[in-house]
Amino acid sequence: MFGDLLGNLEEQQQEMAEKLESITVEADAGGGAVKVSATASRKILNINIDKEKLDWDDVEMVEDLVLTAVNNALEKAAIKEAAESKKMISQMMPSGLGGLSGLFGK
């Protein structure tokens, strides 16, 4: 029964990993001074810095903006990952289980 319920779990995990790699999120800090792109699998793809918008004499500020943009991108990636995981779990649940699919969120 559980084999049918879960299907081919390894295959589904691989499909999920590929899906997460294909989803891109972006975040910025300092009014666009620092922009970060990441995948929903939480890999940083790119960090773009607009040198015109930064005070390069204030290294601590530049570091803080980079950290903020990276953390914001990773937070957005985690949200996308959770949403895709929830979608995958709900698709795995047989329709006959009714309210049990609500165990994994709405």
C-alpha positions as CSV (number, residue, x, y, z in Angstrom):
1,M,0.0,0.0,0.0
2,F,2.7,2.5,1.0
3,G,4.6,1.6,-2.1
4,D,1.7,2.7,-4.2
5,L,1.1,5.7,-2.0
6,L,4.6,7.1,-2.3
7,G,5.2,5.8,-5.8
8,N,8.8,5.9,-6.9
9,L,10.2,8.2,-4.2
10,E,13.7,8.4,-5.6
11,E,12.3,9.4,-9.0
12,Q,10.1,12.0,-7.4
13,Q,13.0,13.4,-5.3
14,Q,15.1,13.7,-8.5
15,E,12.3,15.5,-10.3
16,M,11.9,17.8,-7.3
17,A,15.7,18.6,-7.3
18,E,15.6,19.4,-11.0
19,K,12.5,21.6,-10.5
20,L,14.1,23.5,-7.7
21,E,17.2,24.1,-9.8
22,S,15.1,25.6,-12.5
23,I,13.3,28.1,-10.3
24,T,15.2,31.4,-9.8
25,V,14.6,34.1,-7.2
26,E,16.1,37.5,-6.8
27,A,16.6,39.9,-3.9
28,D,18.3,43.2,-3.4
29,A,19.5,45.5,-0.7
30,G,20.4,49.2,-0.5
31,G,17.9,50.2,-3.1
32,G,19.3,47.9,-5.7
33,A,23.0,48.5,-4.8
34,V,23.4,44.8,-4.3
35,K,21.3,42.2,-6.1
36,V,21.5,38.4,-5.6
37,S,20.0,35.6,-7.8
38,A,19.6,32.1,-6.4
39,T,17.8,28.9,-7.2
40,A,15.0,27.5,-5.1
41,S,17.5,24.8,-4.1
42,R,19.4,27.6,-2.4
43,K,22.4,28.0,-4.6
44,I,23.6,31.5,-5.2
45,L,23.8,32.1,-9.0
46,N,24.9,35.7,-9.1
47,I,25.8,38.7,-7.0
48,N,25.6,42.1,-8.8
49,I,27.0,45.2,-7.2
50,D,26.2,48.7,-8.5
51,K,29.4,50.5,-7.5
52,E,27.8,53.9,-8.1
53,K,25.3,53.3,-5.3
54,L,27.8,52.3,-2.7
55,D,30.3,54.1,-0.4
56,W,33.3,52.0,-0.9
57,D,35.1,53.7,2.0
58,D,32.5,52.2,4.3
59,V,33.4,48.5,3.9
60,E,31.2,47.4,6.8
61,M,28.1,48.9,5.0
62,V,29.0,47.1,1.8
63,E,29.4,43.8,3.6
64,D,26.1,44.3,5.4
65,L,24.3,45.0,2.1
66,V,25.8,41.9,0.6
67,L,24.8,39.8,3.6
68,T,21.3,41.2,3.6
69,A,20.8,40.6,-0.1
70,V,22.1,37.0,0.1
71,N,20.0,36.2,3.2
72,N,16.9,37.7,1.5
73,A,17.5,35.6,-1.6
74,L,17.9,32.4,0.4
75,E,14.7,33.2,2.4
76,K,12.8,33.6,-0.9
77,A,14.4,30.3,-2.2
78,A,13.3,28.5,1.0
79,I,9.7,29.7,0.5
80,K,9.7,28.5,-3.1
81,E,11.2,25.2,-2.0
82,A,8.5,24.7,0.6
83,A,5.7,25.6,-1.8
84,E,7.0,23.1,-4.4
85,S,7.4,20.4,-1.7
86,K,3.9,20.9,-0.5
87,K,2.6,20.7,-4.1
88,M,4.5,17.5,-4.6
89,I,3.2,15.9,-1.4
90,S,-0.4,16.8,-2.2
91,Q,0.0,15.3,-5.7
92,M,1.3,12.1,-4.1
93,M,-1.8,11.7,-1.8
94,P,-4.5,9.6,-3.3
95,S,-7.8,11.4,-3.7
96,G,-9.6,8.8,-1.6
97,L,-7.8,9.9,1.6
98,G,-9.9,13.0,1.8
99,G,-9.0,15.2,4.7
100,L,-5.6,13.5,5.3
101,S,-4.0,15.7,2.6
102,G,-4.7,18.6,4.9
103,L,-2.0,17.3,7.2
104,F,0.5,18.8,4.9
105,G,-1.1,22.3,4.7
106,K,-3.7,23.8,2.6
